[in-house]
Amino acid sequence: MTKIILAPDKFKGSLTGIEFCDAVERGIRKHTSDVEIIKLPLADGGDGTIEVLNFYLAGEMNSIEVHDPLHREINASYLYSKEKKTAYIEMAEASGIRLLKGDEANPMLTSTYGTGELIKDALDKGAEHIILGIGGSATNDAGLGMARALGYVFFDENNNELKGTGKDLILLNSIDHSAVHPRLKSVKFEVACDVDNPLFGENGAAYIYSPQKGAAPKMVLELDAGLQHFNEVVKKQFELDLQQISGAGAAGGLGAGCILFLNAALNSGIDLLKKEANFDALIKGADWIITGEGKLDEQTFSGKVIRGVLDSVSDQKLTIFCGLVDLDEARVKEMNIHHISEVTQYAASIEDSIQNAFAYLEKAAEDFALKFLQ
């Protein structure tokens, strides 16, 4: 019996990864019954990750009242599996740039406090494993806000308590961790982080990302100085140099904050998803792995789902179904891809291929089955 693994990303704007699996299975089974099909949809920590994780965790969405980046009350949700005692939290739900109007964006004033409130709720529910996605932030506070919600207290040189915003970084003098959440140290934290920026400097959090969050040039310099100062305080008090850790600059320094305050590991989003899916174990003995995404181009091979699949392939034959291919034949050959199918070739137009992606993907899977599985 032929063993086939279906391990796609979403087709953005048209199909979820789970719908991709359903369409391909339908197409294949029209022409062969002597096949074992295992569905392992994947994601890279971006849009659609919660849905894919829920495929494996079978949890439920929890909605609670938290504070947005400007400390206004909002409702935010996260995924929690009671059975696996695992939570998946998107920091953008509580601390994302999408929660602010254009003229409200100001990383000197924004805070990750609401993300900390989501974490606290998961801890209170009994979570033993928390996966945190940190894309799309509105903040540059190095996680001070998040940590405050979990019981950390920050003081300036006059022993005044700080709120934990971007402008507080330069004022920080000491960190009190005597009253942190009692379960914080017993929980495993993993962070989906697909950037390797250092905490500060020309490639750091402030220079690279804060202009997208509303920072004018002068503010960028102030935020960078704040991050440097924060690191000096941490080095003095905890003997930890966060600047030396790849990815510390992610999400306005939240990468650094997760390492310091949560003792978290920073991992690529696709690696975390593969772990939850038990991917490397389940693909053993497979004849084919079928993956895919909306557009196959050079970006595909840097931290995305298909890159993650390629990293796990050994002797399995690899097929890719995608909407569009923007790669030359030499590059395809180099990646050892056995078969590529461009779903748009079945459609009358790009718009038609997006609107009717399920039907065209099913047809592509039928053609694959007729060619390779007879």
Summary of the structure (lengths in Angstrom):
residues: 374
radius of gyration: 22.5
end to end distance: 11.8
largest distance: 77.3
contacts: 1385
relative contact order: 0.16
helix: 44%
strand: 21%
